[in-house]
Amino acid sequence: GIVADCIVRWGKLERGDYVVSGVHGGKVRLLSDVSGAPLQKAGPSQPVRIVGLKSLPKAGDPIISVQSEEIAKELVERREVLASSEGASAAFRADSTSGPELQVTGMASKQGAMLQKVL
């Protein structure tokens, strides 16, 4: 699967969390530190490797962590509609999220990514 090397900027990321990047979703199947040691959860300022994304995110695309698969599917559907009606870059900027956030900055198999927590 797709591997994303990231740094958690705030919040926490846990194995089993559902994530969305662009118009694709996935589940964090494996979470490890950069040396490959498995983790159950990661906190702020911690570099991590995420396995489970269904597609490679574009550089700068946020990776959103959500509580359930249903929320992930809803977010993907909403982004698909916005991307088709307004163009991808304008749609993602217009897509607002609320609640506590988890942001990760790093590389996802040669392309950058960010992660935010949405409740």
PEDAGI-V692964 format. One line per field, one symbol per residue. ss: DSSP state (2 for helix, 1 for strand, 0 for the rest). psi: psi as a letter, one per 30 degrees, with the letter a starting at -180 (. if undefined). burial: b if it has 24 or more other C-alpha atoms within 12 Angstrom, else e. A space follows every 50 residues. Layout:
BEGIN
ss: ???
psi: ???
burial: ???
END
This chain:
BEGIN
ss: 01111111110011000111100111111111100001001100001111 11100000001111110022222222222222222202222222000000 0011111100111111110
psi: akkkklkkelalklkfkklkjbgkllkjekkllfffkkkelkakgkklkk kfkflkklkfkkjkklfleeeeeeeeeeeeeeefefkeeeeeefjkllak kjkkkakjhfklllkkkk.
burial: ebbbbbbbbebbbbbbbbbbbbbbbbbbbbbbbeeeeebebbbeebbbbb bbbbbbbbebbbbbbbbeeeebbebbebbbeeeeeeeeeeebeeeeeeee bbbbbbbbeeebbbbbbbe
END
